[in-house]
Amino acid sequence: MNKESGDIQQIPLDHKAPENYRDLLIYPTREKFEQIKEEPFSFYYDKLKTELSSEATRVCIAIGYSFRDKFINDMFVKSLKNGLRLVVFDKNMRQNQLLNELEADKTTSSSIKSNIYIHNIDFGNWRAQQDKIQFSKIVDEEIRDAIS
């Protein structure tokens, strides 16, 4: 996000991290695993790990996460096995693709499949109010289903 304008900017995959990369929550680099040992990444990584392992956490809504980080995916798999409801908003994601990214074998896949809910919404092409209302309804229903 551009601090001055507030606009969200798409960063090319081959883009080098700026000098002030620490101001960003997550920056797409190959060194992510090393970066989570540093602030502010370590705080958010530890917080995610704590929340996902908590029995009180019933639902996790993922928006914009590619599921390409094994060390984070392993936490999701463990939590999914323990009943976490994972709600994913991604315009192209399919369940088999997500299971593949999670590196779920056949046994694991069958035990976590029922806890994964994927909604193919294209946030880059919103039709203003109509899509916002649809998104809100989906989130409301998913949370209601998770806590009932």
N, CA, C and O atoms as a GROMACS GRO file, in nm:
protein
  592
    1MET      N    1   0.085  -0.115   0.000
    1MET     CA    2   0.000   0.000   0.000
    1MET      C    3   0.090   0.123   0.000
    1MET      O    4   0.189   0.129   0.074
    2ASN      N    5   0.056   0.218  -0.081
    2ASN     CA    6   0.129   0.342  -0.087
    2ASN      C    7   0.089   0.427   0.033
    2ASN      O    8  -0.028   0.462   0.049
    3LYS      N    9   0.187   0.460   0.118
    3LYS     CA   10   0.157   0.533   0.241
    3LYS      C   11   0.100   0.671   0.216
    3LYS      O   12   0.016   0.719   0.293
    4GLU      N   13   0.142   0.736   0.109
    4GLU     CA   14   0.096   0.873   0.082
    4GLU      C   15  -0.044   0.877   0.022
    4GLU      O   16  -0.128   0.955   0.065
    5SER      N   17  -0.068   0.792  -0.077
    5SER     CA   18  -0.197   0.796  -0.146
    5SER      C   19  -0.299   0.701  -0.087
    5SER      O   20  -0.419   0.720  -0.104
    6GLY      N   21  -0.252   0.597  -0.016
    6GLY     CA   22  -0.343   0.496   0.037
    6GLY      C   23  -0.383   0.393  -0.066
    6GLY      O   24  -0.461   0.303  -0.036
    7ASP      N   25  -0.331   0.405  -0.188
    7ASP     CA   26  -0.364   0.311  -0.295
    7ASP      C   27  -0.290   0.179  -0.276
    7ASP      O   28  -0.176   0.176  -0.228
    8ILE      N   29  -0.356   0.072  -0.312
    8ILE     CA   30  -0.292  -0.059  -0.309
    8ILE      C   31  -0.220  -0.078  -0.441
    8ILE      O   32  -0.278  -0.055  -0.548
    9GLN      N   33  -0.095  -0.119  -0.435
    9GLN     CA   34  -0.015  -0.134  -0.554
    9GLN      C   35   0.022  -0.281  -0.573
    9GLN      O   36   0.056  -0.350  -0.477
   10GLN      N   37   0.016  -0.327  -0.696
   10GLN     CA   38   0.060  -0.462  -0.727
   10GLN      C   39   0.209  -0.458  -0.754
   10GLN      O   40   0.257  -0.375  -0.831
   11ILE      N   41   0.282  -0.549  -0.689
   11ILE     CA   42   0.427  -0.552  -0.703
   11ILE      C   43   0.466  -0.669  -0.792
   11ILE      O   44   0.427  -0.782  -0.763
   12PRO      N   45   0.542  -0.645  -0.898
   12PRO     CA   46   0.585  -0.755  -0.985
   12PRO      C   47   0.667  -0.858  -0.909
   12PRO      O   48   0.740  -0.823  -0.815
   13LEU      N   49   0.657  -0.985  -0.948
   13LEU     CA   50   0.728  -1.092  -0.878
   13LEU      C   51   0.879  -1.073  -0.879
   13LEU      O   52   0.946  -1.113  -0.784
   14ASP      N   53   0.934  -1.014  -0.983
   14ASP     CA   54   1.078  -1.000  -0.993
   14ASP      C   55   1.129  -0.869  -0.933
   14ASP      O   56   1.247  -0.836  -0.946
   15HIS      N   57   1.042  -0.797  -0.868
   15HIS     CA   58   1.077  -0.667  -0.812
   15HIS      C   59   1.166  -0.686  -0.689
   15HIS      O   60   1.141  -0.774  -0.607
   16LYS      N   61   1.269  -0.606  -0.677
   16LYS     CA   62   1.359  -0.609  -0.562
   16LYS      C   63   1.293  -0.536  -0.445
   16LYS      O   64   1.222  -0.438  -0.463
   17ALA      N   65   1.318  -0.587  -0.325
   17ALA     CA   66   1.263  -0.524  -0.205
   17ALA      C   67   1.324  -0.385  -0.186
   17ALA      O   68   1.446  -0.369  -0.198
   18PRO      N   69   1.241  -0.286  -0.156
   18PRO     CA   70   1.296  -0.153  -0.132
   18PRO      C   71   1.372  -0.151   0.001
   18PRO      O   72   1.359  -0.242   0.082
   19GLU      N   73   1.451  -0.048   0.021
   19GLU     CA   74   1.528  -0.037   0.144
   19GLU      C   75   1.440  -0.038   0.267
   19GLU      O   76   1.479  -0.090   0.371
   20ASN      N   77   1.321   0.017   0.256
   20ASN     CA   78   1.231   0.023   0.371
   20ASN      C   79   1.132  -0.094   0.372
   20ASN      O   80   1.018  -0.079   0.415
   21TYR      N   81   1.176  -0.210   0.325
   21TYR     CA   82   1.086  -0.325   0.316
   21TYR      C   83   1.027  -0.363   0.451
   21TYR      O   84   0.921  -0.426   0.456
   22ARG      N   85   1.092  -0.328   0.559
   22ARG     CA   86   1.043  -0.365   0.691
   22ARG      C   87   0.911  -0.294   0.724
   22ARG      O   88   0.841  -0.334   0.818
   23ASP      N   89   0.878  -0.190   0.649
   23ASP     CA   90   0.751  -0.122   0.671
   23ASP      C   91   0.634  -0.202   0.617
   23ASP      O   92   0.518  -0.170   0.646
   24LEU      N   93   0.661  -0.304   0.540
   24LEU     CA   94   0.556  -0.386   0.479
   24LEU      C   95   0.528  -0.507   0.566
   24LEU      O   96   0.618  -0.559   0.631
   25LEU      N   97   0.405  -0.551   0.566
   25LEU     CA   98   0.370  -0.669   0.645
   25LEU      C   99   0.435  -0.793   0.586
   25LEU      O  100   0.507  -0.865   0.655
   26ILE      N  101   0.410  -0.818   0.461
   26ILE     CA  102   0.471  -0.933   0.393
   26ILE      C  103   0.514  -0.886   0.256
   26ILE      O  104   0.435  -0.828   0.182
   27TYR      N  105   0.637  -0.911   0.222
   27TYR     CA  106   0.688  -0.871   0.092
   27TYR      C  107   0.725  -0.998   0.017
   27TYR      O  108   0.795  -1.083   0.072
   28PRO      N  109   0.681  -1.014  -0.108
   28PRO     CA  110   0.704  -1.140  -0.179
   28PRO      C  111   0.851  -1.159  -0.219
   28PRO      O  112   0.896  -1.109  -0.322
   29THR      N  113   0.924  -1.230  -0.136
   29THR     CA  114   1.063  -1.263  -0.166
   29THR      C  115   1.087  -1.410  -0.136
   29THR      O  116   1.005  -1.475  -0.071
   30ARG      N  117   1.196  -1.461  -0.182
   30ARG     CA  118   1.231  -1.601  -0.155
   30ARG      C  119   1.287  -1.617  -0.014
   30ARG      O  120   1.302  -1.729   0.035
   31GLU      N  121   1.320  -1.507   0.052
   31GLU     CA  122   1.379  -1.512   0.184
   31GLU      C  123   1.276  -1.496   0.296
   31GLU      O  124   1.312  -1.459   0.407
   32LYS      N  125   1.150  -1.522   0.268
   32LYS     CA  126   1.045  -1.500   0.367
   32LYS      C  127   1.071  -1.575   0.497
   32LYS      O  128   1.049  -1.521   0.605
   33PHE      N  129   1.117  -1.698   0.486
   33PHE     CA  130   1.134  -1.777   0.607
   33PHE      C  131   1.237  -1.712   0.699
   33PHE      O  132   1.220  -1.714   0.821
   34GLU      N  133   1.341  -1.656   0.643
   34GLU     CA  134   1.440  -1.587   0.724
   34GLU      C  135   1.382  -1.457   0.780
   34GLU      O  136   1.414  -1.418   0.893
   35GLN      N  137   1.297  -1.390   0.703
   35GLN     CA  138   1.240  -1.264   0.747
   35GLN      C  139   1.143  -1.280   0.863
   35GLN      O  140   1.126  -1.187   0.942
   36ILE      N  141   1.080  -1.396   0.876
   36ILE     CA  142   0.984  -1.411   0.987
   36ILE      C  143   1.052  -1.415   1.122
   36ILE      O  144   0.986  -1.407   1.225
   37LYS      N  145   1.183  -1.426   1.123
   37LYS     CA  146   1.257  -1.422   1.249
   37LYS      C  147   1.281  -1.278   1.294
   37LYS      O  148   1.325  -1.254   1.406
   38GLU      N  149   1.251  -1.182   1.206
   38GLU     CA  150   1.274  -1.040   1.234
   38GLU      C  151   1.141  -0.969   1.256
   38GLU      O  152   1.037  -1.012   1.206
   39GLU      N  153   1.146  -0.860   1.331
   39GLU     CA  154   1.028  -0.775   1.346
   39GLU      C  155   1.006  -0.696   1.218
   39GLU      O  156   1.105  -0.662   1.154
   40PRO      N  157   0.887  -0.666   1.176
   40PRO     CA  158   0.760  -0.698   1.241
   40PRO      C  159   0.706  -0.836   1.204
   40PRO      O  160   0.603  -0.878   1.256
   41PHE      N  161   0.776  -0.906   1.113
   41PHE     CA  162   0.725  -1.035   1.065
   41PHE      C  163   0.708  -1.136   1.178
   41PHE      O  164   0.608  -1.209   1.182
   42SER      N  165   0.805  -1.142   1.271
   42SER     CA  166   0.800  -1.243   1.376
   42SER      C  167   0.676  -1.225   1.463
   42SER      O  168   0.616  -1.323   1.506
   43PHE      N  169   0.637  -1.101   1.490
   43PHE     CA  170   0.518  -1.076   1.568
   43PHE      C  171   0.394  -1.135   1.500
   43PHE      O  172   0.316  -1.206   1.563
   44TYR      N  173   0.378  -1.106   1.371
   44TYR     CA  174   0.259  -1.153   1.298
   44TYR      C  175   0.262  -1.304   1.276
   44TYR      O  176   0.157  -1.368   1.280
   45TYR      N  177   0.379  -1.359   1.254
   45TYR     CA  178   0.391  -1.504   1.238
   45TYR      C  179   0.352  -1.574   1.369
   45TYR      O  180   0.275  -1.670   1.368
   46ASP      N  181   0.406  -1.525   1.480
   46ASP     CA  182   0.373  -1.584   1.610
   46ASP      C  183   0.225  -1.570   1.642
   46ASP      O  184   0.164  -1.660   1.698
   47LYS      N  185   0.169  -1.454   1.607
   47LYS     CA  186   0.026  -1.431   1.632
   47LYS      C  187  -0.060  -1.527   1.550
   47LYS      O  188  -0.156  -1.584   1.602
   48LEU      N  189  -0.025  -1.544   1.422
   48LEU     CA  190  -0.098  -1.640   1.338
   48LEU      C  191  -0.087  -1.781   1.394
   48LEU      O  192  -0.186  -1.853   1.403
   49LYS      N  193   0.032  -1.819   1.431
   49LYS     CA  194   0.056  -1.954   1.486
   49LYS      C  195  -0.027  -1.976   1.614
   49LYS      O  196  -0.087  -2.082   1.632
   50THR      N  197  -0.028  -1.876   1.701
   50THR     CA  198  -0.104  -1.886   1.826
   50THR      C  199  -0.253  -1.898   1.798
   50THR      O  200  -0.322  -1.983   1.856
   51GLU      N  201  -0.304  -1.812   1.709
   51GLU     CA  202  -0.448  -1.813   1.679
   51GLU      C  203  -0.491  -1.942   1.610
   51GLU      O  204  -0.596  -1.998   1.642
   52LEU      N  205  -0.410  -1.989   1.515
   52LEU     CA  206  -0.446  -2.112   1.444
   52LEU      C  207  -0.443  -2.235   1.535
   52LEU      O  208  -0.518  -2.330   1.513
   53SER      N  209  -0.358  -2.232   1.634
   53SER     CA  210  -0.349  -2.349   1.723
   53SER      C  211  -0.448  -2.342   1.839
   53SER      O  212  -0.463  -2.439   1.914
   54SER      N  213  -0.516  -2.230   1.854
   54SER     CA  214  -0.613  -2.214   1.961
   54SER      C  215  -0.743  -2.286   1.928
   54SER      O  216  -0.794  -2.277   1.816
   55GLU      N  217  -0.796  -2.359   2.026
   55GLU     CA  218  -0.925  -2.426   2.006
   55GLU      C  219  -1.039  -2.325   1.994
   55GLU      O  220  -1.146  -2.358   1.942
   56ALA      N  221  -1.016  -2.204   2.042
   56ALA     CA  222  -1.119  -2.100   2.034
   56ALA      C  223  -1.135  -2.046   1.892
   56ALA      O  224  -1.239  -1.990   1.859
   57THR      N  225  -1.032  -2.061   1.809
   57THR     CA  226  -1.040  -2.013   1.672
   57THR      C  227  -1.116  -2.114   1.587
   57THR      O  228  -1.071  -2.228   1.569
   58ARG      N  229  -1.229  -2.073   1.537
   58ARG     CA  230  -1.313  -2.165   1.460
   58ARG      C  231  -1.307  -2.140   1.310
   58ARG      O  232  -1.333  -2.231   1.231
   59VAL      N  233  -1.273  -2.017   1.271
   59VAL     CA  234  -1.272  -1.983   1.129
   59VAL      C  235  -1.155  -1.891   1.099
   59VAL      O  236  -1.120  -1.804   1.180
   60CYS      N  237  -1.096  -1.910   0.983
   60CYS     CA  238  -0.991  -1.822   0.933
   60CYS      C  239  -1.031  -1.783   0.791
   60CYS      O  240  -1.059  -1.869   0.708
   61ILE      N  241  -1.033  -1.653   0.765
   61ILE     CA  242  -1.067  -1.603   0.632
   61ILE      C  243  -0.939  -1.555   0.566
   61ILE      O  244  -0.872  -1.465   0.617
   62ALA      N  245  -0.905  -1.617   0.453
   62ALA     CA  246  -0.782  -1.583   0.380
   62ALA      C  247  -0.817  -1.508   0.253
   62ALA      O  248  -0.890  -1.557   0.167
   63ILE      N  249  -0.762  -1.387   0.243
   63ILE     CA  250  -0.782  -1.305   0.124
   63ILE      C  251  -0.644  -1.265   0.074
   63ILE      O  252  -0.569  -1.197   0.145
   64GLY      N  253  -0.611  -1.305  -0.046
   64GLY     CA  254  -0.484  -1.264  -0.104
   64GLY      C  255  -0.365  -1.349  -0.064
   64GLY      O  256  -0.251  -1.311  -0.091
   65TYR      N  257  -0.387  -1.462  -0.002
   65TYR     CA  258  -0.277  -1.550   0.034
   65TYR      C  259  -0.266  -1.659  -0.072
   65TYR      O  260  -0.366  -1.723  -0.105
   66SER      N  261  -0.147  -1.681  -0.124
   66SER     CA  262  -0.127  -1.775  -0.235
   66SER      C  263  -0.113  -1.920  -0.190
   66SER      O  264  -0.119  -2.010  -0.273
   67PHE      N  265  -0.094  -1.944  -0.062
   67PHE     CA  266  -0.071  -2.079  -0.008
   67PHE      C  267   0.055  -2.141  -0.068
   67PHE      O  268   0.057  -2.260  -0.098
   68ARG      N  269   0.158  -2.061  -0.084
   68ARG     CA  270   0.285  -2.112  -0.138
   68ARG      C  271   0.396  -2.116  -0.034
   68ARG      O  272   0.511  -2.145  -0.067
   69ASP      N  273   0.362  -2.088   0.093
   69ASP     CA  274   0.463  -2.088   0.198
   69ASP      C  275   0.443  -2.210   0.287
   69ASP      O  276   0.351  -2.214   0.369
   70LYS      N  277   0.529  -2.310   0.269
   70LYS     CA  278   0.513  -2.437   0.339
   70LYS      C  279   0.504  -2.421   0.491
   70LYS      O  280   0.423  -2.487   0.555
   71PHE      N  281   0.587  -2.335   0.547
   71PHE     CA  282   0.588  -2.320   0.693
   71PHE      C  283   0.456  -2.264   0.746
   71PHE      O  284   0.420  -2.290   0.861
   72ILE      N  285   0.385  -2.187   0.666
   72ILE     CA  286   0.253  -2.139   0.707
   72ILE      C  287   0.147  -2.244   0.673
   72ILE      O  288   0.055  -2.267   0.752
   73ASN      N  289   0.159  -2.307   0.557
   73ASN     CA  290   0.063  -2.410   0.518
   73ASN      C  291   0.058  -2.525   0.618
   73ASN      O  292  -0.049  -2.580   0.644
   74ASP      N  293   0.173  -2.561   0.674
   74ASP     CA  294   0.176  -2.669   0.774
   74ASP      C  295   0.088  -2.633   0.894
   74ASP      O  296   0.023  -2.720   0.952
   75MET      N  297   0.087  -2.506   0.932
   75MET     CA  298   0.000  -2.462   1.042
   75MET      C  299  -0.147  -2.476   1.002
   75MET      O  300  -0.229  -2.519   1.083
   76PHE      N  301  -0.179  -2.439   0.877
   76PHE     CA  302  -0.316  -2.452   0.831
   76PHE      C  303  -0.362  -2.597   0.831
   76PHE      O  304  -0.472  -2.628   0.876
   77VAL      N  305  -0.278  -2.687   0.781
   77VAL     CA  306  -0.316  -2.829   0.775
   77VAL      C  307  -0.344  -2.882   0.915
   77VAL      O  308  -0.446  -2.948   0.936
   78LYS      N  309  -0.258  -2.852   1.008
   78LYS     CA  310  -0.278  -2.898   1.146
   78LYS      C  311  -0.410  -2.845   1.202
   78LYS      O  312  -0.486  -2.919   1.264
   79SER      N  313  -0.436  -2.717   1.179
   79SER     CA  314  -0.559  -2.657   1.229
   79SER      C  315  -0.683  -2.711   1.159
   79SER      O  316  -0.786  -2.732   1.222
   80LEU      N  317  -0.672  -2.734   1.028
   80LEU     CA  318  -0.784  -2.792   0.954
   80LEU      C  319  -0.818  -2.932   1.007
   80LEU      O  320  -0.935  -2.967   1.017
   81LYS      N  321  -0.717  -3.009   1.041
   81LYS     CA  322  -0.740  -3.142   1.098
   81LYS      C  323  -0.812  -3.133   1.232
   81LYS      O  324  -0.885  -3.224   1.271
   82ASN      N  325  -0.791  -3.021   1.302
   82ASN     CA  326  -0.854  -3.000   1.433
   82ASN      C  327  -0.987  -2.927   1.422
   82ASN      O  328  -1.044  -2.886   1.524
   83GLY      N  329  -1.038  -2.910   1.300
   83GLY     CA  330  -1.172  -2.855   1.282
   83GLY      C  331  -1.180  -2.710   1.240
   83GLY      O  332  -1.291  -2.657   1.228
   84LEU      N  333  -1.069  -2.645   1.217
   84LEU     CA  334  -1.073  -2.506   1.170
   84LEU      C  335  -1.148  -2.500   1.038
   84LEU      O  336  -1.132  -2.586   0.952
   85ARG      N  337  -1.230  -2.398   1.022
   85ARG     CA  338  -1.299  -2.370   0.895
   85ARG      C  339  -1.215  -2.266   0.822
   85ARG      O  340  -1.196  -2.156   0.872
   86LEU      N  341  -1.165  -2.302   0.705
   86LEU     CA  342  -1.081  -2.212   0.626
   86LEU      C  343  -1.164  -2.160   0.508
   86LEU      O  344  -1.208  -2.236   0.423
   87VAL      N  345  -1.183  -2.028   0.507
   87VAL     CA  346  -1.260  -1.962   0.402
   87VAL      C  347  -1.161  -1.884   0.317
   87VAL      O  348  -1.093  -1.794   0.366
   88VAL      N  349  -1.154  -1.920   0.189
   88VAL     CA  350  -1.056  -1.860   0.099
   88VAL      C  351  -1.129  -1.779  -0.008
   88VAL      O  352  -1.221  -1.828  -0.074
   89PHE      N  353  -1.086  -1.654  -0.022
   89PHE     CA  354  -1.136  -1.569  -0.130
   89PHE      C  355  -1.024  -1.555  -0.231
   89PHE      O  356  -0.922  -1.492  -0.204
   90ASP      N  357  -1.043  -1.614  -0.348
   90ASP     CA  358  -0.943  -1.608  -0.455
   90ASP      C  359  -1.017  -1.632  -0.586
   90ASP      O  360  -1.093  -1.727  -0.599
   91LYS      N  361  -0.994  -1.544  -0.683
   91LYS     CA  362  -1.072  -1.553  -0.807
   91LYS      C  363  -1.046  -1.680  -0.887
   91LYS      O  364  -1.131  -1.720  -0.966
   92ASN      N  365  -0.931  -1.744  -0.868
   92ASN     CA  366  -0.897  -1.861  -0.950
   92ASN      C  367  -0.880  -1.992  -0.873
   92ASN      O  368  -0.872  -2.098  -0.936
   93MET      N  369  -0.874  -1.988  -0.742
   93MET     CA  370  -0.842  -2.106  -0.662
   93MET      C  371  -0.950  -2.214  -0.673
   93MET      O  372  -1.069  -2.184  -0.670
   94ARG      N  373  -0.906  -2.338  -0.685
   94ARG     CA  374  -0.995  -2.455  -0.683
   94ARG      C  375  -0.951  -2.543  -0.568
   94ARG      O  376  -0.836  -2.537  -0.523
   95GLN      N  377  -1.043  -2.626  -0.519
   95GLN     CA  378  -1.012  -2.707  -0.401
   95GLN      C  379  -0.893  -2.800  -0.424
   95GLN      O  380  -0.806  -2.811  -0.337
   96ASN      N  381  -0.888  -2.868  -0.538
   96ASN     CA  382  -0.776  -2.958  -0.563
   96ASN      C  383  -0.643  -2.883  -0.568
   96ASN      O  384  -0.541  -2.934  -0.522
   97GLN      N  385  -0.645  -2.763  -0.624
   97GLN     CA  386  -0.525  -2.681  -0.630
   97GLN      C  387  -0.480  -2.644  -0.488
   97GLN      O  388  -0.361  -2.651  -0.456
   98LEU      N  389  -0.576  -2.604  -0.404
   98LEU     CA  390  -0.542  -2.567  -0.267
   98LEU      C  391  -0.488  -2.687  -0.190
   98LEU      O  392  -0.391  -2.675  -0.116
   99LEU      N  393  -0.551  -2.802  -0.206
   99LEU     CA  394  -0.501  -2.922  -0.138
   99LEU      C  395  -0.360  -2.956  -0.184
   99LEU      O  396  -0.277  -3.000  -0.104
  100ASN      N  397  -0.332  -2.934  -0.311
  100ASN     CA  398  -0.198  -2.955  -0.364
  100ASN      C  399  -0.098  -2.857  -0.300
  100ASN      O  400   0.012  -2.897  -0.260
  101GLU      N  401  -0.136  -2.729  -0.291
  101GLU     CA  402  -0.049  -2.629  -0.228
  101GLU      C  403  -0.024  -2.662  -0.081
  101GLU      O  404   0.084  -2.639  -0.029
  102LEU      N  405  -0.126  -2.717  -0.015
  102LEU     CA  406  -0.112  -2.756   0.125
  102LEU      C  407  -0.032  -2.886   0.141
  102LEU      O  408  -0.002  -2.928   0.252
  103GLU      N  409   0.001  -2.948   0.027
  103GLU     CA  410   0.074  -3.075   0.023
  103GLU      C  411   0.001  -3.182   0.104
  103GLU      O  412   0.062  -3.259   0.179
  104ALA      N  413  -0.130  -3.184   0.087
  104ALA     CA  414  -0.212  -3.280   0.160
  104ALA      C  415  -0.214  -3.412   0.085
  104ALA      O  416  -0.249  -3.418  -0.033
  105ASP      N  417  -0.177  -3.520   0.155
  105ASP     CA  418  -0.185  -3.652   0.093
  105ASP      C  419  -0.331  -3.697   0.095
  105ASP      O  420  -0.418  -3.625   0.143
  106LYS      N  421  -0.358  -3.817   0.041
  106LYS     CA  422  -0.498  -3.862   0.028
  106LYS      C  423  -0.569  -3.870   0.163
  106LYS      O  424  -0.685  -3.830   0.174
  107THR      N  425  -0.501  -3.919   0.264
  107THR     CA  426  -0.563  -3.930   0.397
  107THR      C  427  -0.591  -3.792   0.454
  107THR      O  428  -0.700  -3.766   0.504
  108THR      N  429  -0.492  -3.705   0.445
  108THR     CA  430  -0.509  -3.570   0.496
  108THR      C  431  -0.616  -3.496   0.416
  108THR      O  432  -0.700  -3.428   0.474
  109SER      N  433  -0.613  -3.511   0.284
  109SER     CA  434  -0.711  -3.443   0.199
  109SER      C  435  -0.853  -3.477   0.239
  109SER      O  436  -0.938  -3.389   0.249
  110SER      N  437  -0.878  -3.604   0.261
  110SER     CA  438  -1.015  -3.644   0.294
  110SER      C  439  -1.058  -3.591   0.430
  110SER      O  440  -1.177  -3.567   0.452
  111SER      N  441  -0.963  -3.573   0.523
  111SER     CA  442  -1.001  -3.525   0.656
  111SER      C  443  -1.015  -3.374   0.663
  111SER      O  444  -1.079  -3.323   0.755
  112ILE      N  445  -0.957  -3.300   0.569
  112ILE     CA  446  -0.965  -3.153   0.577
  112ILE      C  447  -1.054  -3.090   0.470
  112ILE      O  448  -1.092  -2.974   0.482
  113LYS      N  449  -1.088  -3.167   0.366
  113LYS     CA  450  -1.169  -3.115   0.254
  113LYS      C  451  -1.297  -3.047   0.301
  113LYS      O  452  -1.334  -2.941   0.250
  114SER      N  453  -1.364  -3.108   0.396
  114SER     CA  454  -1.493  -3.055   0.440
  114SER      C  455  -1.480  -2.926   0.521
  114SER      O  456  -1.581  -2.863   0.553
  115ASN      N  457  -1.358  -2.888   0.555
  115ASN     CA  458  -1.336  -2.766   0.633
  115ASN      C  459  -1.286  -2.649   0.547
  115ASN      O  460  -1.253  -2.543   0.599
  116ILE      N  461  -1.281  -2.670   0.415
  116ILE     CA  462  -1.231  -2.567   0.324
  116ILE      C  463  -1.345  -2.514   0.238
  116ILE      O  464  -1.419  -2.592   0.178
  117TYR      N  465  -1.358  -2.382   0.234
  117TYR     CA  466  -1.464  -2.317   0.157
  117TYR      C  467  -1.399  -2.210   0.071
  117TYR      O  468  -1.339  -2.115   0.122
  118ILE      N  469  -1.411  -2.225  -0.060
  118ILE     CA  470  -1.347  -2.132  -0.153
  118ILE      C  471  -1.454  -2.051  -0.226
  118ILE      O  472  -1.552  -2.106  -0.277
  119HIS      N  473  -1.432  -1.920  -0.229
  119HIS     CA  474  -1.522  -1.829  -0.300
  119HIS      C  475  -1.440  -1.758  -0.406
  119HIS      O  476  -1.344  -1.688  -0.375
  120ASN      N  477  -1.479  -1.775  -0.531
  120ASN     CA  478  -1.405  -1.718  -0.644
  120ASN      C  479  -1.455  -1.578  -0.676
  120ASN      O  480  -1.535  -1.559  -0.768
  121ILE      N  481  -1.408  -1.482  -0.599
  121ILE     CA  482  -1.444  -1.342  -0.620
  121ILE      C  483  -1.321  -1.269  -0.673
  121ILE      O  484  -1.210  -1.286  -0.623
  122ASP      N  485  -1.344  -1.190  -0.775
  122ASP     CA  486  -1.236  -1.111  -0.836
  122ASP      C  487  -1.238  -0.972  -0.775
  122ASP      O  488  -1.316  -0.886  -0.817
  123PHE      N  489  -1.153  -0.949  -0.675
  123PHE     CA  490  -1.150  -0.819  -0.608
  123PHE      C  491  -1.098  -0.708  -0.699
  123PHE      O  492  -1.124  -0.591  -0.674
  124GLY      N  493  -1.026  -0.744  -0.803
  124GLY     CA  494  -0.974  -0.645  -0.896
  124GLY      C  495  -1.079  -0.595  -0.995
  124GLY      O  496  -1.054  -0.499  -1.067
  125ASN      N  497  -1.195  -0.660  -1.000
  125ASN     CA  498  -1.299  -0.625  -1.096
  125ASN      C  499  -1.435  -0.609  -1.029
  125ASN      O  500  -1.536  -0.655  -1.082
  126TRP      N  501  -1.437  -0.547  -0.916
  126TRP     CA  502  -1.563  -0.530  -0.843
  126TRP      C  503  -1.660  -0.441  -0.919
  126TRP      O  504  -1.622  -0.340  -0.978
  127ARG      N  505  -1.785  -0.482  -0.917
  127ARG     CA  506  -1.892  -0.400  -0.974
  127ARG      C  507  -1.955  -0.320  -0.861
  127ARG      O  508  -2.075  -0.328  -0.835
  128ALA      N  509  -1.872  -0.244  -0.796
  128ALA     CA  510  -1.911  -0.151  -0.689
  128ALA      C  511  -1.998  -0.217  -0.582
  128ALA      O  512  -1.962  -0.320  -0.525
  129GLN      N  513  -2.112  -0.158  -0.555
  129GLN     CA  514  -2.194  -0.197  -0.441
  129GLN      C  515  -2.242  -0.342  -0.447
  129GLN      O  516  -2.248  -0.408  -0.344
  130GLN      N  517  -2.274  -0.391  -0.564
  130GLN     CA  518  -2.326  -0.526  -0.580
  130GLN      C  519  -2.227  -0.629  -0.524
  130GLN      O  520  -2.266  -0.719  -0.450
  131ASP      N  521  -2.099  -0.617  -0.560
  131ASP     CA  522  -1.999  -0.712  -0.515
  131ASP      C  523  -1.969  -0.696  -0.366
  131ASP      O  524  -1.942  -0.795  -0.298
  132LYS      N  525  -1.973  -0.574  -0.316
  132LYS     CA  526  -1.950  -0.551  -0.173
  132LYS      C  527  -2.059  -0.618  -0.091
  132LYS      O  528  -2.031  -0.677   0.014
  133ILE      N  529  -2.181  -0.609  -0.138
  133ILE     CA  530  -2.294  -0.671  -0.068
  133ILE      C  531  -2.278  -0.822  -0.072
  133ILE      O  532  -2.299  -0.889   0.030
  134GLN      N  533  -2.243  -0.878  -0.188
  134GLN     CA  534  -2.223  -1.023  -0.200
  134GLN      C  535  -2.112  -1.070  -0.106
  134GLN      O  536  -2.128  -1.170  -0.036
  135PHE      N  537  -2.000  -0.998  -0.103
  135PHE     CA  538  -1.888  -1.032  -0.016
  135PHE      C  539  -1.931  -1.030   0.131
  135PHE      O  540  -1.900  -1.122   0.206
  136SER      N  541  -2.003  -0.925   0.171
  136SER     CA  542  -2.049  -0.913   0.309
  136SER      C  543  -2.141  -1.028   0.348
  136SER      O  544  -2.130  -1.083   0.458
  137LYS      N  545  -2.231  -1.066   0.257
  137LYS     CA  546  -2.322  -1.177   0.285
  137LYS      C  547  -2.246  -1.308   0.302
  137LYS      O  548  -2.276  -1.386   0.392
  138ILE      N  549  -2.147  -1.331   0.217
  138ILE     CA  550  -2.068  -1.454   0.226
  138ILE      C  551  -1.993  -1.459   0.359
  138ILE      O  552  -1.994  -1.562   0.428
  139VAL      N  553  -1.929  -1.348   0.396
  139VAL     CA  554  -1.855  -1.345   0.523
  139VAL      C  555  -1.949  -1.368   0.641
  139VAL      O  556  -1.917  -1.445   0.731
  140ASP      N  557  -2.064  -1.302   0.641
  140ASP     CA  558  -2.162  -1.321   0.747
  140ASP      C  559  -2.204  -1.467   0.759
  140ASP      O  560  -2.208  -1.522   0.869
  141GLU      N  561  -2.237  -1.530   0.646
  141GLU     CA  562  -2.279  -1.670   0.646
  141GLU      C  563  -2.167  -1.763   0.693
  141GLU      O  564  -2.192  -1.854   0.772
  142GLU      N  565  -2.046  -1.739   0.646
  142GLU     CA  566  -1.934  -1.825   0.685
  142GLU      C  567  -1.907  -1.816   0.836
  142GLU      O  568  -1.882  -1.917   0.901
  143ILE      N  569  -1.911  -1.696   0.889
  143ILE     CA  570  -1.888  -1.680   1.034
  143ILE      C  571  -2.001  -1.742   1.112
  143ILE      O  572  -1.977  -1.810   1.212
  144ARG      N  573  -2.124  -1.719   1.069
  144ARG     CA  574  -2.240  -1.778   1.136
  144ARG      C  575  -2.230  -1.931   1.135
  144ARG      O  576  -2.254  -1.994   1.238
  145ASP      N  577  -2.195  -1.990   1.021
  145ASP     CA  578  -2.182  -2.135   1.014
  145ASP      C  579  -2.070  -2.188   1.104
  145ASP      O  580  -2.081  -2.296   1.160
  146ALA      N  581  -1.963  -2.111   1.116
  146ALA     CA  582  -1.848  -2.156   1.196
  146ALA      C  583  -1.878  -2.154   1.346
  146ALA      O  584  -1.827  -2.237   1.420
  147ILE      N  585  -1.960  -2.060   1.388
  147ILE     CA  586  -1.985  -2.050   1.533
  147ILE      C  587  -2.113  -2.121   1.577
  147ILE      O  588  -2.141  -2.130   1.696
  148SER      N  589  -2.191  -2.171   1.482
  148SER     CA  590  -2.315  -2.240   1.520
  148SER      C  591  -2.293  -2.387   1.544
  148SER      O  592  -2.387  -2.459   1.576
   0.00000   0.00000   0.00000
